[in-house]
Amino acid sequence: MDTQRPDSKTQSSQALQLPEGFHKALFEYNPCQTIVVDETGKIITCNRAKKLSGDRLPNDGDVIFKDYASKYTNADMYAEFAECIKAGETKKFPELTYVDGKQFSVTISHFPGGAIIITEDVTAQKEAEQELKDANDHLHEKDRLKTAFVTTVSHELRTSLCVLKNTISNVTAQRFGWINRKLKDKFRVANDSVDRRSRVIDDFIEMSEIATGSVQLVPEAVDIHQLASELAASLASRANERNVQLTIDIPESNLTVHADRSRLSQVLRQLLDNAVKFVPDGGNVELAAKDTGDQIQINVSDNGPGIKAEDLERIFDCFGAAEVSDTTGQVSIGLGLTLARQLIEMQNGRIWAQSLPGQGANFHILLPKNA
């Protein structure tokens, strides 16, 4: 009676059902170079990946890490092997350097009567990691030099502006002789321009200090109503000059945030300064705050010309000037808002803007109530 011979695929499938066939396939076709040794380190066999690696193959009777691979430059691997066998443990050595410069990851896995040694050539991986590290170091150095350059130039400009400001002050005070009213007014405009440039330079310096990690915050419980009252008092004169109504809508108690008081004051002053600057004469500016649960939301709003939708994010970017003009026709370059975002985010907060052209602007800050 004829019997049908099973095809090769069926034979392979049947072989894998047997423990010996499965384990042989698992060992033989493991993509990592694998060697089996006895408890003395004597090599018993190696798998297909080892045979095809192009590396030297072990001779009969070779002892792993002693006769066969004893040339790792940064570890005594035979001693490590003996320790693993003695302790009956598995140990991985992720970065071993061979005498030819190749780098390997080696795992010694003990089993009763011997150990499995799994080796992976990681030379290309380590070279790629080193190239990436070198590139990052290069970028960090460029960034450091850029920051140092900005800081140096900013300090030089600030020194020059101080000299100019002192000269303008002396002229307008008529310490060099009498000047007429028209010329005095011109010098006052020049003085205001110097002040604006000084603030821009100060922002440059502070952003450089933030970039280098030299700005240290001192968080504490800040009473928002008290801080707002102080800011309103300091801005009252400027607001009155343009008949701007500055309103505070904040509860007098139980509204505190966990923040650096001086830095939060700096941010709010920047927002209020901008609002007073951009609203028309007789306009309105409001500073409000409310409890949202585990955070406090602070809002600065105005009825000025507003901001275009495409500029709402850009105004927080360095040099991201929005096309919003103040009462003198000048355009804000946005450095103060860039710094404001950095300072708020350093305090685990968030700042954003909402606006429609011709309908004013609203700036919102969220800060945590507790540390």
Contacts in CASP RR format, 6 or more apart in sequence:
PFRMAT RR
TARGET T0000
AUTHOR 0000-0000-0000
METHOD contacts of the structure
MODEL  1
MDTQRPDSKTQSSQALQLPEGFHKALFEYNPCQTIVVDETGKIITCNRAK
KLSGDRLPNDGDVIFKDYASKYTNADMYAEFAECIKAGETKKFPELTYVD
GKQFSVTISHFPGGAIIITEDVTAQKEAEQELKDANDHLHEKDRLKTAFV
TTVSHELRTSLCVLKNTISNVTAQRFGWINRKLKDKFRVANDSVDRRSRV
IDDFIEMSEIATGSVQLVPEAVDIHQLASELAASLASRANERNVQLTIDI
PESNLTVHADRSRLSQVLRQLLDNAVKFVPDGGNVELAAKDTGDQIQINV
SDNGPGIKAEDLERIFDCFGAAEVSDTTGQVSIGLGLTLARQLIEMQNGR
IWAQSLPGQGANFHILLPKNA
6 14 0 8 1.000
15 21 0 8 1.000
16 22 0 8 1.000
16 25 0 8 1.000
27 34 0 8 1.000
27 36 0 8 1.000
27 47 0 8 1.000
28 47 0 8 1.000
28 48 0 8 1.000
29 47 0 8 1.000
29 48 0 8 1.000
30 47 0 8 1.000
30 49 0 8 1.000
30 118 0 8 1.000
31 49 0 8 1.000
32 49 0 8 1.000
32 118 0 8 1.000
32 119 0 8 1.000
32 120 0 8 1.000
33 46 0 8 1.000
33 47 0 8 1.000
33 49 0 8 1.000
33 50 0 8 1.000
33 53 0 8 1.000
33 55 0 8 1.000
33 118 0 8 1.000
33 119 0 8 1.000
33 120 0 8 1.000
33 121 0 8 1.000
34 46 0 8 1.000
34 47 0 8 1.000
34 49 0 8 1.000
34 50 0 8 1.000
34 116 0 8 1.000
34 117 0 8 1.000
34 118 0 8 1.000
34 119 0 8 1.000
35 43 0 8 1.000
35 45 0 8 1.000
35 46 0 8 1.000
35 47 0 8 1.000
35 50 0 8 1.000
35 58 0 8 1.000
35 64 0 8 1.000
35 116 0 8 1.000
35 117 0 8 1.000
35 119 0 8 1.000
36 43 0 8 1.000
36 44 0 8 1.000
36 45 0 8 1.000
36 46 0 8 1.000
36 114 0 8 1.000
36 115 0 8 1.000
36 116 0 8 1.000
36 117 0 8 1.000
37 43 0 8 1.000
37 44 0 8 1.000
37 63 0 8 1.000
37 64 0 8 1.000
37 114 0 8 1.000
37 115 0 8 1.000
37 116 0 8 1.000
37 117 0 8 1.000
38 44 0 8 1.000
38 113 0 8 1.000
38 114 0 8 1.000
39 85 0 8 1.000
39 113 0 8 1.000
39 114 0 8 1.000
39 115 0 8 1.000
40 63 0 8 1.000
41 63 0 8 1.000
41 64 0 8 1.000
41 65 0 8 1.000
41 66 0 8 1.000
41 81 0 8 1.000
41 85 0 8 1.000
41 114 0 8 1.000
41 115 0 8 1.000
42 61 0 8 1.000
42 62 0 8 1.000
42 63 0 8 1.000
42 64 0 8 1.000
43 58 0 8 1.000
43 61 0 8 1.000
43 62 0 8 1.000
43 63 0 8 1.000
43 64 0 8 1.000
43 68 0 8 1.000
46 57 0 8 1.000
46 58 0 8 1.000
50 57 0 8 1.000
50 119 0 8 1.000
51 57 0 8 1.000
53 121 0 8 1.000
56 68 0 8 1.000
58 64 0 8 1.000
58 68 0 8 1.000
59 67 0 8 1.000
59 68 0 8 1.000
61 67 0 8 1.000
62 68 0 8 1.000
63 78 0 8 1.000
64 78 0 8 1.000
64 81 0 8 1.000
64 117 0 8 1.000
65 72 0 8 1.000
65 77 0 8 1.000
65 78 0 8 1.000
65 80 0 8 1.000
65 81 0 8 1.000
66 78 0 8 1.000
69 77 0 8 1.000
69 98 0 8 1.000
70 77 0 8 1.000
70 78 0 8 1.000
71 98 0 8 1.000
71 99 0 8 1.000
72 96 0 8 1.000
72 97 0 8 1.000
72 98 0 8 1.000
72 99 0 8 1.000
72 104 0 8 1.000
73 97 0 8 1.000
73 98 0 8 1.000
73 99 0 8 1.000
74 95 0 8 1.000
74 96 0 8 1.000
74 97 0 8 1.000
75 93 0 8 1.000
75 96 0 8 1.000
77 93 0 8 1.000
77 96 0 8 1.000
77 106 0 8 1.000
80 91 0 8 1.000
80 93 0 8 1.000
80 108 0 8 1.000
81 108 0 8 1.000
81 115 0 8 1.000
81 117 0 8 1.000
83 91 0 8 1.000
84 90 0 8 1.000
84 91 0 8 1.000
84 108 0 8 1.000
84 110 0 8 1.000
84 115 0 8 1.000
85 110 0 8 1.000
85 114 0 8 1.000
85 115 0 8 1.000
87 110 0 8 1.000
88 110 0 8 1.000
89 110 0 8 1.000
90 107 0 8 1.000
90 108 0 8 1.000
90 109 0 8 1.000
90 110 0 8 1.000
91 107 0 8 1.000
91 108 0 8 1.000
92 105 0 8 1.000
92 106 0 8 1.000
92 107 0 8 1.000
92 108 0 8 1.000
93 105 0 8 1.000
93 106 0 8 1.000
93 107 0 8 1.000
93 108 0 8 1.000
94 105 0 8 1.000
94 122 0 8 1.000
95 103 0 8 1.000
95 105 0 8 1.000
95 122 0 8 1.000
95 126 0 8 1.000
96 103 0 8 1.000
96 104 0 8 1.000
96 105 0 8 1.000
96 106 0 8 1.000
97 103 0 8 1.000
97 104 0 8 1.000
98 104 0 8 1.000
101 123 0 8 1.000
102 121 0 8 1.000
102 123 0 8 1.000
103 121 0 8 1.000
103 122 0 8 1.000
103 123 0 8 1.000
103 126 0 8 1.000
104 119 0 8 1.000
104 120 0 8 1.000
104 121 0 8 1.000
104 122 0 8 1.000
104 123 0 8 1.000
105 119 0 8 1.000
105 120 0 8 1.000
105 122 0 8 1.000
106 117 0 8 1.000
106 118 0 8 1.000
106 119 0 8 1.000
106 120 0 8 1.000
107 117 0 8 1.000
107 118 0 8 1.000
108 115 0 8 1.000
108 116 0 8 1.000
108 117 0 8 1.000
109 115 0 8 1.000
109 116 0 8 1.000
109 117 0 8 1.000
109 118 0 8 1.000
143 211 0 8 1.000
144 212 0 8 1.000
147 208 0 8 1.000
147 211 0 8 1.000
147 212 0 8 1.000
150 204 0 8 1.000
150 207 0 8 1.000
150 208 0 8 1.000
151 204 0 8 1.000
151 205 0 8 1.000
151 208 0 8 1.000
151 209 0 8 1.000
154 201 0 8 1.000
154 204 0 8 1.000
154 205 0 8 1.000
154 208 0 8 1.000
155 205 0 8 1.000
157 197 0 8 1.000
157 201 0 8 1.000
158 198 0 8 1.000
158 201 0 8 1.000
158 202 0 8 1.000
158 205 0 8 1.000
161 194 0 8 1.000
161 197 0 8 1.000
161 198 0 8 1.000
161 201 0 8 1.000
162 198 0 8 1.000
164 194 0 8 1.000
165 191 0 8 1.000
165 194 0 8 1.000
165 195 0 8 1.000
165 198 0 8 1.000
168 187 0 8 1.000
168 190 0 8 1.000
168 191 0 8 1.000
168 194 0 8 1.000
169 191 0 8 1.000
170 176 0 8 1.000
171 179 0 8 1.000
171 187 0 8 1.000
172 179 0 8 1.000
172 184 0 8 1.000
172 187 0 8 1.000
172 188 0 8 1.000
172 191 0 8 1.000
179 187 0 8 1.000
199 336 0 8 1.000
200 333 0 8 1.000
200 335 0 8 1.000
203 335 0 8 1.000
203 336 0 8 1.000
203 338 0 8 1.000
203 339 0 8 1.000
204 335 0 8 1.000
206 215 0 8 1.000
206 339 0 8 1.000
207 318 0 8 1.000
207 335 0 8 1.000
207 338 0 8 1.000
207 339 0 8 1.000
207 342 0 8 1.000
209 215 0 8 1.000
210 339 0 8 1.000
210 342 0 8 1.000
210 343 0 8 1.000
210 346 0 8 1.000
215 346 0 8 1.000
217 260 0 8 1.000
217 263 0 8 1.000
217 346 0 8 1.000
217 347 0 8 1.000
218 260 0 8 1.000
218 261 0 8 1.000
218 262 0 8 1.000
219 258 0 8 1.000
219 259 0 8 1.000
219 260 0 8 1.000
219 347 0 8 1.000
219 371 0 8 1.000
220 258 0 8 1.000
220 259 0 8 1.000
220 260 0 8 1.000
220 261 0 8 1.000
221 256 0 8 1.000
221 257 0 8 1.000
221 258 0 8 1.000
222 256 0 8 1.000
222 257 0 8 1.000
222 258 0 8 1.000
222 259 0 8 1.000
222 261 0 8 1.000
222 264 0 8 1.000
223 255 0 8 1.000
223 256 0 8 1.000
224 250 0 8 1.000
224 255 0 8 1.000
224 256 0 8 1.000
224 257 0 8 1.000
224 289 0 8 1.000
224 296 0 8 1.000
224 298 0 8 1.000
225 248 0 8 1.000
225 250 0 8 1.000
225 251 0 8 1.000
225 252 0 8 1.000
225 253 0 8 1.000
225 255 0 8 1.000
225 289 0 8 1.000
227 261 0 8 1.000
227 264 0 8 1.000
227 265 0 8 1.000
227 268 0 8 1.000
228 248 0 8 1.000
228 250 0 8 1.000
228 268 0 8 1.000
228 287 0 8 1.000
228 289 0 8 1.000
229 248 0 8 1.000
230 265 0 8 1.000
231 265 0 8 1.000
231 268 0 8 1.000
231 269 0 8 1.000
231 272 0 8 1.000
231 287 0 8 1.000
232 246 0 8 1.000
232 248 0 8 1.000
232 287 0 8 1.000
234 269 0 8 1.000
235 246 0 8 1.000
235 269 0 8 1.000
235 272 0 8 1.000
235 273 0 8 1.000
235 276 0 8 1.000
236 246 0 8 1.000
238 276 0 8 1.000
239 245 0 8 1.000
239 246 0 8 1.000
239 276 0 8 1.000
239 285 0 8 1.000
242 276 0 8 1.000
242 279 0 8 1.000
242 281 0 8 1.000
242 282 0 8 1.000
242 283 0 8 1.000
242 327 0 8 1.000
243 281 0 8 1.000
243 282 0 8 1.000
243 283 0 8 1.000
244 276 0 8 1.000
244 279 0 8 1.000
244 281 0 8 1.000
244 282 0 8 1.000
244 283 0 8 1.000
244 284 0 8 1.000
244 285 0 8 1.000
245 282 0 8 1.000
245 283 0 8 1.000
245 284 0 8 1.000
245 285 0 8 1.000
246 272 0 8 1.000
246 276 0 8 1.000
246 285 0 8 1.000
246 286 0 8 1.000
246 287 0 8 1.000
247 284 0 8 1.000
247 285 0 8 1.000
247 286 0 8 1.000
247 287 0 8 1.000
248 286 0 8 1.000
248 287 0 8 1.000
248 288 0 8 1.000
249 286 0 8 1.000
249 287 0 8 1.000
249 288 0 8 1.000
249 289 0 8 1.000
250 287 0 8 1.000
250 288 0 8 1.000
250 289 0 8 1.000
251 289 0 8 1.000
254 291 0 8 1.000
255 289 0 8 1.000
255 291 0 8 1.000
255 296 0 8 1.000
256 296 0 8 1.000
256 369 0 8 1.000
257 264 0 8 1.000
257 296 0 8 1.000
257 298 0 8 1.000
257 367 0 8 1.000
257 368 0 8 1.000
257 369 0 8 1.000
258 347 0 8 1.000
258 367 0 8 1.000
258 368 0 8 1.000
258 369 0 8 1.000
258 370 0 8 1.000
258 371 0 8 1.000
259 347 0 8 1.000
259 367 0 8 1.000
260 343 0 8 1.000
260 347 0 8 1.000
263 343 0 8 1.000
263 346 0 8 1.000
263 347 0 8 1.000
264 343 0 8 1.000
264 347 0 8 1.000
264 367 0 8 1.000
266 340 0 8 1.000
266 343 0 8 1.000
267 340 0 8 1.000
267 343 0 8 1.000
267 344 0 8 1.000
267 351 0 8 1.000
267 365 0 8 1.000
268 287 0 8 1.000
268 298 0 8 1.000
268 300 0 8 1.000
268 365 0 8 1.000
270 336 0 8 1.000
270 337 0 8 1.000
270 339 0 8 1.000
270 340 0 8 1.000
271 300 0 8 1.000
271 340 0 8 1.000
271 363 0 8 1.000
272 285 0 8 1.000
272 287 0 8 1.000
272 300 0 8 1.000
274 332 0 8 1.000
274 337 0 8 1.000
275 285 0 8 1.000
275 300 0 8 1.000
275 301 0 8 1.000
275 302 0 8 1.000
275 304 0 8 1.000
275 361 0 8 1.000
276 285 0 8 1.000
277 326 0 8 1.000
277 327 0 8 1.000
277 332 0 8 1.000
278 302 0 8 1.000
278 304 0 8 1.000
278 305 0 8 1.000
278 306 0 8 1.000
278 324 0 8 1.000
278 325 0 8 1.000
278 326 0 8 1.000
278 327 0 8 1.000
278 332 0 8 1.000
278 361 0 8 1.000
279 285 0 8 1.000
279 302 0 8 1.000
279 303 0 8 1.000
279 304 0 8 1.000
279 360 0 8 1.000
280 304 0 8 1.000
280 305 0 8 1.000
280 327 0 8 1.000
281 327 0 8 1.000
283 302 0 8 1.000
283 303 0 8 1.000
283 304 0 8 1.000
284 302 0 8 1.000
284 303 0 8 1.000
285 300 0 8 1.000
285 301 0 8 1.000
285 302 0 8 1.000
286 299 0 8 1.000
286 300 0 8 1.000
286 301 0 8 1.000
286 302 0 8 1.000
287 298 0 8 1.000
287 299 0 8 1.000
287 300 0 8 1.000
288 298 0 8 1.000
288 299 0 8 1.000
288 301 0 8 1.000
289 296 0 8 1.000
289 297 0 8 1.000
289 298 0 8 1.000
289 299 0 8 1.000
290 296 0 8 1.000
290 297 0 8 1.000
290 299 0 8 1.000
291 369 0 8 1.000
292 366 0 8 1.000
293 369 0 8 1.000
294 368 0 8 1.000
294 369 0 8 1.000
294 370 0 8 1.000
295 366 0 8 1.000
295 367 0 8 1.000
295 368 0 8 1.000
295 369 0 8 1.000
296 366 0 8 1.000
296 367 0 8 1.000
296 368 0 8 1.000
296 369 0 8 1.000
297 364 0 8 1.000
297 365 0 8 1.000
297 366 0 8 1.000
298 364 0 8 1.000
298 365 0 8 1.000
298 366 0 8 1.000
298 367 0 8 1.000
299 362 0 8 1.000
299 363 0 8 1.000
299 364 0 8 1.000
299 365 0 8 1.000
300 362 0 8 1.000
300 363 0 8 1.000
301 360 0 8 1.000
301 361 0 8 1.000
301 362 0 8 1.000
301 363 0 8 1.000
302 360 0 8 1.000
302 361 0 8 1.000
303 359 0 8 1.000
303 360 0 8 1.000
304 358 0 8 1.000
304 360 0 8 1.000
304 361 0 8 1.000
305 324 0 8 1.000
305 325 0 8 1.000
305 357 0 8 1.000
305 358 0 8 1.000
305 360 0 8 1.000
306 324 0 8 1.000
306 355 0 8 1.000
306 356 0 8 1.000
306 357 0 8 1.000
306 358 0 8 1.000
306 359 0 8 1.000
306 360 0 8 1.000
306 361 0 8 1.000
307 315 0 8 1.000
307 322 0 8 1.000
307 324 0 8 1.000
307 353 0 8 1.000
307 355 0 8 1.000
307 357 0 8 1.000
307 360 0 8 1.000
307 361 0 8 1.000
308 322 0 8 1.000
308 323 0 8 1.000
308 357 0 8 1.000
309 355 0 8 1.000
309 356 0 8 1.000
311 322 0 8 1.000
311 323 0 8 1.000
311 324 0 8 1.000
312 352 0 8 1.000
312 353 0 8 1.000
312 354 0 8 1.000
312 355 0 8 1.000
314 320 0 8 1.000
314 321 0 8 1.000
314 322 0 8 1.000
315 321 0 8 1.000
315 322 0 8 1.000
315 332 0 8 1.000
315 334 0 8 1.000
315 337 0 8 1.000
315 353 0 8 1.000
316 334 0 8 1.000
316 337 0 8 1.000
316 338 0 8 1.000
316 340 0 8 1.000
316 341 0 8 1.000
316 351 0 8 1.000
316 353 0 8 1.000
317 338 0 8 1.000
318 335 0 8 1.000
318 338 0 8 1.000
319 333 0 8 1.000
319 334 0 8 1.000
319 335 0 8 1.000
320 333 0 8 1.000
320 334 0 8 1.000
320 338 0 8 1.000
321 331 0 8 1.000
321 332 0 8 1.000
321 333 0 8 1.000
321 334 0 8 1.000
322 331 0 8 1.000
322 332 0 8 1.000
322 334 0 8 1.000
323 331 0 8 1.000
324 331 0 8 1.000
324 332 0 8 1.000
325 331 0 8 1.000
326 332 0 8 1.000
340 351 0 8 1.000
341 351 0 8 1.000
344 350 0 8 1.000
344 351 0 8 1.000
344 365 0 8 1.000
344 367 0 8 1.000
345 351 0 8 1.000
347 367 0 8 1.000
348 367 0 8 1.000
348 368 0 8 1.000
349 365 0 8 1.000
349 366 0 8 1.000
349 367 0 8 1.000
349 368 0 8 1.000
350 365 0 8 1.000
350 366 0 8 1.000
351 363 0 8 1.000
351 364 0 8 1.000
351 365 0 8 1.000
351 366 0 8 1.000
352 363 0 8 1.000
352 364 0 8 1.000
353 361 0 8 1.000
353 362 0 8 1.000
353 363 0 8 1.000
353 364 0 8 1.000
354 361 0 8 1.000
354 362 0 8 1.000
354 364 0 8 1.000
355 361 0 8 1.000
355 362 0 8 1.000
END
